[in-house]
Amino acid sequence: MIAEERAIYEGRSRQRRDEIVELHRQGLKGYEIARELNVSAGLVSIRLKEAREAGFDLTRYATDGARGQKTAP
């Protein structure tokens, strides 16, 4: 087994965090995000906390109740 380069790992980590943030914005709960991405709910919680601390906007989109469908303003 060979360890991957740090830059590659960090890139994958950022991409996963961005996916988590986007699903959160769409209105999914932590356990739903975890199920969708096949990760633990704890990891989702940690990544959302890190995103908040980094200043990410975690405001949820207004939806009509169906995942990912935005309502007209």
Contacts in CASP RR format, 6 or more apart in sequence:
PFRMAT RR
TARGET T0000
AUTHOR 0000-0000-0000
METHOD contacts of the structure
MODEL  1
MIAEERAIYEGRSRQRRDEIVELHRQGLKGYEIARELNVSAGLVSIRLKE
AREAGFDLTRYATDGARGQKTAP
16 37 0 8 1.000
16 39 0 8 1.000
16 47 0 8 1.000
17 47 0 8 1.000
17 50 0 8 1.000
17 51 0 8 1.000
19 37 0 8 1.000
20 33 0 8 1.000
20 37 0 8 1.000
20 44 0 8 1.000
20 47 0 8 1.000
20 48 0 8 1.000
20 51 0 8 1.000
21 47 0 8 1.000
21 48 0 8 1.000
21 51 0 8 1.000
21 56 0 8 1.000
21 58 0 8 1.000
23 32 0 8 1.000
23 33 0 8 1.000
23 36 0 8 1.000
23 37 0 8 1.000
24 30 0 8 1.000
24 33 0 8 1.000
24 48 0 8 1.000
24 58 0 8 1.000
24 60 0 8 1.000
25 58 0 8 1.000
25 59 0 8 1.000
25 60 0 8 1.000
25 61 0 8 1.000
26 60 0 8 1.000
26 61 0 8 1.000
26 63 0 8 1.000
26 67 0 8 1.000
26 68 0 8 1.000
27 60 0 8 1.000
27 61 0 8 1.000
27 63 0 8 1.000
27 67 0 8 1.000
27 68 0 8 1.000
28 36 0 8 1.000
28 67 0 8 1.000
30 41 0 8 1.000
30 44 0 8 1.000
30 45 0 8 1.000
30 48 0 8 1.000
31 41 0 8 1.000
31 44 0 8 1.000
33 44 0 8 1.000
34 40 0 8 1.000
34 41 0 8 1.000
34 42 0 8 1.000
34 43 0 8 1.000
34 44 0 8 1.000
37 44 0 8 1.000
48 58 0 8 1.000
51 58 0 8 1.000
52 58 0 8 1.000
61 68 0 8 1.000
61 70 0 8 1.000
62 70 0 8 1.000
62 71 0 8 1.000
62 73 0 8 1.000
63 69 0 8 1.000
63 70 0 8 1.000
63 71 0 8 1.000
64 70 0 8 1.000
64 71 0 8 1.000
END
